[in-house]
Amino acid sequence: MKRKGFTLIELLIVILILGALAAIAIPRITTSAGTAKENACATNIDLLNSQIELYAADKDGVYPASLGTLTGNKDYFPEGEPECPLKGKYSMDESTHRVSCSHTK
């Protein structure tokens, strides 16, 4: 009488293959998540810098006194200041009017 089903060896081989695939995939997924957060932060910095320039163009070359002045203005940021996905804080250099994030320092 012949039984239908898998042998223990066949099941172990399948489990080993799935384990190897998981060992390859999981580190790549976590690396991708970190890269996505870094890219989102860089995008926020670019957005803040472009809004600073727009503010200066609208105000005849006068830059905002602080980043809070800009992000508190509903015309430029209706939803408020963007948050860094890496939990850093954005700050504006008073002399260059460029934004940086504390997580990169």
C-alpha positions in Angstrom: 0.0 0.0 0.0 1.5 3.3 -1.1 0.8 6.4 1.0 0.5 9.9 -0.4 2.3 12.7 1.2 5.7 14.1 2.0 8.6 12.4 3.7 10.3 14.0 6.6 13.4 14.7 4.5 11.3 16.5 1.8 9.7 18.7 4.5 13.1 19.5 6.0 14.6 20.5 2.6 11.6 22.8 2.0 12.0 24.4 5.4 15.8 24.9 4.9 15.1 26.6 1.5 12.5 28.9 3.0 14.9 29.7 5.9 17.7 30.6 3.5 15.3 32.8 1.4 14.2 34.6 4.6 17.8 35.1 5.7 18.5 36.9 2.4 15.3 38.9 2.2 14.9 40.3 5.8 18.1 42.3 5.9 17.3 43.8 2.5 13.9 44.9 3.6 15.2 46.6 6.8 17.9 48.3 4.8 15.3 49.5 2.3 13.2 51.0 5.1 16.2 53.0 6.5 17.0 54.2 3.0 13.4 55.3 2.4 13.5 57.3 5.7 16.7 59.0 4.8 15.3 59.9 1.3 12.1 61.3 2.9 14.2 63.5 5.2 16.3 64.8 2.3 13.0 65.5 0.4 11.7 67.5 3.4 15.0 69.5 3.6 14.6 70.3 -0.2 11.0 71.3 0.4 11.9 73.6 3.3 14.8 75.2 1.3 12.5 75.8 -1.7 9.8 77.3 0.5 12.4 79.6 2.1 13.4 80.9 -1.3 9.7 81.3 -2.3 9.1 83.3 1.0 12.1 85.5 0.1 10.8 86.1 -3.4 7.3 87.0 -2.1 8.8 89.4 0.5 11.2 91.3 -1.8 14.3 89.4 -0.8 13.6 89.3 3.0 14.2 85.8 4.4 12.2 84.4 7.3 13.7 85.3 10.7 13.4 81.6 11.7 12.2 78.3 10.4 9.2 78.6 12.8 8.2 81.8 11.0 8.0 80.0 7.7 6.5 76.7 8.9 3.9 78.5 11.0 2.6 80.4 8.0 -0.4 78.5 6.5 0.4 79.9 3.0 3.6 77.9 2.9 2.9 74.9 5.1 -0.9 74.4 5.5 -0.3 71.2 7.5 2.5 72.6 9.7 6.2 71.8 9.7 7.3 68.5 8.2 8.5 66.0 10.7 11.8 64.1 10.2 11.1 60.4 9.7 14.4 59.7 11.5 13.2 61.7 14.6 15.7 64.6 13.9 14.9 68.3 14.1 15.1 70.7 11.2 17.0 74.0 11.8 17.8 76.9 9.5 21.3 78.5 9.4 20.7 82.2 9.9 23.5 83.2 7.6 23.0 80.9 4.6 19.2 80.4 5.0 19.7 76.7 4.4 18.0 73.9 6.4 19.7 71.0 7.9 18.6 68.1 10.1 20.0 67.1 13.5 20.0 63.4 12.7 22.8 64.0 10.1 25.1 65.9 12.4 
